Amino acid sequence: MISGPDQLVLEFEHRTALGREDFLVADCNEEAIALIDKWPNWSGPAVVLCGERGSGKTHLGAVWCKQSNAVKLDICKLNAAKEFIENGFQHFLIEEADKIFDEKTFLFLYNQIVDLGGTLLLTAGKPPASWQFYTLDLASRLKIAPVINIGKPDDNFIAAVLVKMFMDRQLKIGPDVIRYLLPRMERSLWNASFLVNALDAAALSQQRMVTVPLVRSILKNEDYQD
């Protein structure tokens, strides 16, 4: 948190993610985090977590995997689930589930998970109702699965994320840096991480502090518009 008469005051709940990171909780992701906390008492075998790129789906998926001892499956290698199931695993994460092309294998996996009493967390940009299905049985199952949406982060949340990322890298910044960044950057966690990494690298290579002039140069180099 940064405080003071000329500084930002950011008050957000912190939670540990993956045992080594703090996960910021705000209105945009509160429902999604409640879903993770509710496991294993889900209303069905599969839940779909939706959100734009950089909304935090991957991070929350990793948190859930650790909590549930789940396995993350590559959408192009769903057959790999067979070996994991033989070794006692019952819970699986599949990212970008709307891009799965092997629907027959996916349906077989879904039915196996139901029989085992396991769970399946799917992440995607949009809910299953908008996916293109070729297998009616799979469509009927996924279209009734609960869908949780991660909302678009607002300025306060992005500001809190930026402050945390700078602090994690032990980079000292003034509130003017945050105020300069907010109206000039894409509102996503991915973009926030990209910018902080770029600023960290530039500050290190140039042996200078992260200031508005440095931010301006990075944004200009990355074709951002003031």
C-alpha positions in Angstrom: 0.0 0.0 0.0 1.1 3.5 -0.7 -0.2 6.3 1.5 0.5 9.9 2.3 -1.0 13.3 1.4 0.3 13.2 -2.2 0.2 9.4 -2.7 -2.3 6.8 -3.8 -4.2 5.0 -1.1 -4.9 1.5 -2.2 -6.7 -0.9 0.1 -7.2 -4.4 -1.2 -7.5 -7.8 0.4 -4.4 -9.9 -0.2 -4.5 -13.7 -0.5 -1.6 -16.2 -0.9 -1.5 -17.7 -4.4 0.7 -20.8 -5.2 2.2 -20.4 -1.7 4.5 -17.6 -2.9 2.5 -14.8 -4.3 -0.3 -12.5 -3.2 -3.5 -12.5 -5.2 -5.4 -9.2 -5.2 -9.1 -9.5 -4.6 -11.5 -7.0 -6.1 -15.1 -6.8 -7.4 -14.0 -8.0 -10.8 -12.7 -11.4 -9.6 -14.5 -11.9 -6.3 -17.0 -14.4 -7.7 -14.3 -16.4 -9.4 -12.3 -16.6 -6.2 -15.4 -17.7 -4.3 -15.7 -20.5 -6.8 -12.2 -21.7 -6.1 -12.8 -21.5 -2.4 -16.1 -23.4 -2.7 -14.4 -26.5 -4.3 -15.0 -29.4 -3.9 -18.6 -28.5 -3.2 -19.4 -27.5 -6.8 -22.9 -28.0 -8.2 -21.6 -30.2 -11.0 -18.5 -32.0 -12.4 -17.5 -29.1 -14.6 -17.2 -25.4 -14.1 -16.3 -22.8 -16.8 -14.2 -19.8 -15.8 -14.5 -17.0 -18.4 -12.6 -13.7 -18.9 -10.6 -11.6 -21.3 -6.9 -12.1 -21.9 -5.0 -11.0 -18.8 -8.0 -11.2 -16.5 -6.3 -13.8 -14.2 -7.8 -17.1 -15.5 -4.4 -18.8 -15.7 -3.4 -17.6 -12.2 -6.7 -18.8 -10.6 -6.4 -22.1 -12.5 -3.0 -22.6 -11.0 -4.3 -21.8 -7.5 -7.1 -24.3 -8.0 -4.7 -27.0 -9.2 -2.6 -26.7 -6.1 -5.7 -26.7 -3.9 -7.3 -29.7 -5.5 -4.2 -31.6 -6.6 -5.5 -31.3 -10.2 -3.6 -31.8 -13.4 -3.4 -29.2 -16.1 -4.0 -30.8 -19.5 -2.8 -29.5 -22.9 -5.9 -29.1 -25.2 -3.9 -30.9 -27.9 -3.0 -33.9 -25.7 -6.2 -34.8 -23.8 -5.3 -38.5 -24.2 -2.6 -37.9 -21.5 -5.4 -37.9 -19.0 -5.5 -41.7 -19.2 -2.2 -42.1 -17.5 -3.0 -39.6 -14.8 -6.3 -41.3 -14.1 -4.5 -44.6 -13.8 -2.3 -43.0 -11.2 -5.2 -41.8 -9.1 -5.8 -38.3 -10.3 -9.4 -37.2 -10.6 -9.4 -33.4 -11.2 -8.2 -31.6 -14.3 -7.7 -28.1 -15.6 -8.1 -27.4 -19.3 -7.3 -23.8 -20.5 -8.7 -22.3 -23.7 -11.3 -25.1 -23.7 -13.2 -23.3 -26.4 -10.4 -24.2 -28.8 -10.6 -28.0 -28.2 -10.9 -29.8 -31.6 -10.9 -33.5 -30.4 -14.4 -33.5 -29.0 -14.7 -37.2 -28.9 -11.7 -37.5 -26.5 -13.0 -34.6 -24.5 -16.4 -36.2 -24.1 -14.8 -39.5 -23.1 -12.7 -37.6 -20.5 -15.8 -35.8 -19.2 -17.7 -39.0 -18.7 -14.7 -40.6 -16.9 -14.5 -37.7 -14.5 -18.2 -38.0 -13.7 -17.8 -41.7 -13.1 -14.8 -41.1 -10.8 -16.5 -38.3 -8.9 -13.9 -35.9 -10.1 -14.1 -32.3 -11.3 -13.1 -30.3 -14.3 -12.2 -26.6 -14.5 -12.4 -25.1 -17.9 -11.2 -21.6 -18.8 -12.1 -19.7 -21.9 -12.7 -16.2 -23.3 -16.4 -16.8 -23.7 -19.0 -19.2 -22.2 -19.9 -22.6 -23.8 -23.2 -21.2 -25.2 -21.1 -19.3 -27.8 -18.7 -22.3 -28.6 -19.0 -24.2 -31.8 -19.7 -27.8 -31.1 -19.8 -30.8 -33.4 -20.7 -33.4 -30.8 -24.2 -32.9 -29.4 -23.7 -34.9 -26.3 -20.7 -32.7 -25.3 -22.6 -29.5 -26.1 -25.5 -30.6 -23.9 -23.2 -31.3 -21.0 -21.1 -28.1 -21.2 -23.9 -25.7 -21.9 -25.5 -26.5 -18.6 -22.2 -26.2 -16.7 -22.0 -23.2 -14.3 -20.2 -20.3 -15.8 -18.3 -17.7 -13.7 -17.1 -14.5 -15.4 -14.1 -12.5 -14.4 -14.9 -8.9 -15.0 -12.7 -6.2 -16.6 -10.5 -4.7 -13.9 -11.1 -1.0 -13.1 -8.4 1.7 -12.6 -8.2 1.1 -8.8 -7.6 -2.6 -9.3 -5.0 -2.1 -12.0 -3.3 0.6 -9.9 -3.1 -1.9 -7.0 -1.7 -4.6 -9.3 1.0 -2.2 -10.6 2.0 -1.2 -7.1 2.3 -4.8 -6.0 4.3 -5.8 -9.0 6.7 -2.9 -8.5 7.1 -3.7 -4.9 7.7 -7.4 -5.7 10.7 -6.3 -7.8 11.8 -3.9 -5.1 11.3 -0.9 -7.5 10.7 2.4 -5.8 8.1 4.5 -7.6 6.2 7.7 -7.0 2.4 8.0 -7.4 3.0 10.1 -10.5 4.2 6.9 -12.3 1.0 5.1 -11.6 -1.1 8.1 -12.6 0.8 8.4 -15.8 0.4 4.7 -16.7 -3.3 4.2 -16.0 -4.8 6.2 -18.9 -2.1 5.0 -21.3 -2.2 1.2 -20.9 -4.4 -1.7 -21.7 -6.6 -2.7 -18.7 -5.3 -6.2 -18.2 -3.1 -8.1 -15.8 -1.1 -9.4 -18.7 -0.3 -5.9 -19.9 0.5 -4.7 -16.4 3.0 -7.5 -16.0 4.5 -6.8 -19.4 5.0 -3.1 -18.6 6.5 -3.7 -15.2 8.9 -6.2 -16.6 9.9 -3.8 -19.4 10.4 -1.0 -16.9 12.4 -3.2 -14.5 14.7 -4.2 -17.4 15.1 -0.6 -18.6 15.8 0.7 -15.1 18.4 -2.0 -14.5 20.2 -1.6 -17.9 20.2 2.2 -17.6 20.9 2.3 -13.9 18.1 4.7 -13.2 14.9 5.0 -11.2 11.5 4.2 -12.6 10.2 7.7 -13.3 7.6 9.2 -15.7 10.3 10.0 -18.3 11.4 6.3 -18.3 7.7 5.2 -18.5 7.2 7.6 -21.4 10.1 6.1 -23.3 8.9 2.5 -22.8 5.4 3.3 -23.9 6.7 5.1 -27.0 9.0 2.2 -27.9 6.1 -0.3 -27.6 3.9 1.9 -29.8 1.6 3.0 -27.0 -0.3 6.2 -27.6 -0.4 9.1 -25.1 
